[in-house]
Amino acid sequence: MLRLRMHTLVTCAGLATHTAAASASTSSMLQRPWFTHGSSLSRDRAQLLAEDQDAALVSGVFVPVTPAGESFTLISGDDAHSLLELRHADLPAAHLDVEEWAWIGCRPDGQHVFAVEMQEETGRAAVKVAGIEVDVSPLRNVADGIACPDDAAVLSTARGILHFHRTHQFCSSCGAATKAYKGGAARACTNRDSCGARVYPRVDPAAIMLVTSPAEVDGRTHALLGRKRAWPAGRFSTLSGFSECGESLEEAVIREVEEESGVRVRKSSLRFVVTQPWLFPQSLMVGFTAEAEPGQPSGGLPEVRYDKDELEDCRWFPRDYVRTRLVDHEGDGGISLVADTSGTPAEEFHIPGKVSLANLLITQWAHEVGPWSPETGGSNFESPS
Ligand SMILES: [Zn+2]
C-alpha cells in the first residue's frame, strides 16, 4: 500500500516559527546558505552501519530522483515544493538492489533517509511514482520555492550522490566495473585481485567573492558585479571561479577577479564568509568578501576592464542603488529578485535568487549586516529546541 506524505522534517515547523518571530530584524532577512546539509539530519554513517541494513531500509524513507540531468521529483500541485517521500514497500523491486539507492542521513528519531534513482522516469515533465502523479523539475529552477531549507538540502544531496554513482560505474585505474559500498558512500573496484581501488565522491572547490570599492566615491560605497551573456536580462552577480590545481582559494579569488574584471584585490582584505554545497554537479562554493586596491587617479573607483569572453558586462554598483532595488521587491516573495518569476520587468537590475550564495553576499553587504554567521545572519540556521 502506498504511504505518501507531505514531507515534514522535524526541524521545519520549528524553523518556520523561529523565523517568523525574528522577521522584524534585518538579520532575519538572510537565509542560511541554501543546500547546506539539513541541520536535523545526522551524517554519522556508523549509525547506519551498526544496524541491520534490511531493517533500516524497511523503516526508512526514500527520496526519488530522476537521472535526467538536473531533474528530480516533487509532489504535484504543491506550491511549497515539499519532498516526495516513498517507503520501502512503495519501491519497485528493481530499486531495492544496493546499486539503486544511497544513504543521506539519519533523523533524530532514528529514521534513515535514502536517495533512490527512478530510472524509468527519464525526460518527462510529469510522471507517476508509486501510482501518484508528481512534477519533475530542474532543482535549480525551483529551489527558491522550496519552503524548508532541510528539504532543499536533502534534494541537493540526493541529486549529488546519485550523480556520483551514475558517473563512476567503472574503475578509472583498471577499467573494471565498480560497486557501491558503505551504504553508497563510495564505490569499490570489483577487480579485487589486482586493483581493488576505492573511489569517493569528488568535490570541486570554487571561490565566490563580493569585491567592494576601497573607499567611498561621491559619498557612496560600491560593489563589483558582473553578468554573463546567457543570464536573464538585468541579472548581475558576484564574480566566481574554480581554484586550479595547486592553488589556494585565496589565490583563486585574487586571480579570478583580476582575470575577469581587471580589478586588483588587496590581499589583506580577504575575509572568509561561509561555504555552500553546490551539487550541479559536484562543487563546494566558498564565499569571500574582498576590497579592491585603490583606483588611479587616487580617490576614484578602480578601472574595470572585463574579459568579454567571460562576461557581457561588469561594473561598480553603489550600495544605496542595490539596496533600493532589493527592498523595492520585498513584497514579491523576499529580497531575492528573480525577474522572470516576480513580474519585475525583465530588463531591470536584479540579483540571483536565494539558491545562490551570491544572493547572501550581496544582500548582507547591501543591508550592512556584516558577515553572515549563525549568530548574525541566518536566524533559521539553528536547530530548534
Ligand atoms: Zn580497478
Boltz pocket constraint, residues with backbone or C-beta under 6 A from the ligand:
constraints:
  - pocket:
      binder: B
      contacts: [[A, 171], [A, 172], [A, 173], [A, 174], [A, 175], [A, 176], [A, 189], [A, 190], [A, 191], [A, 195], [A, 196], [A, 197]]
      max_distance: 6.0
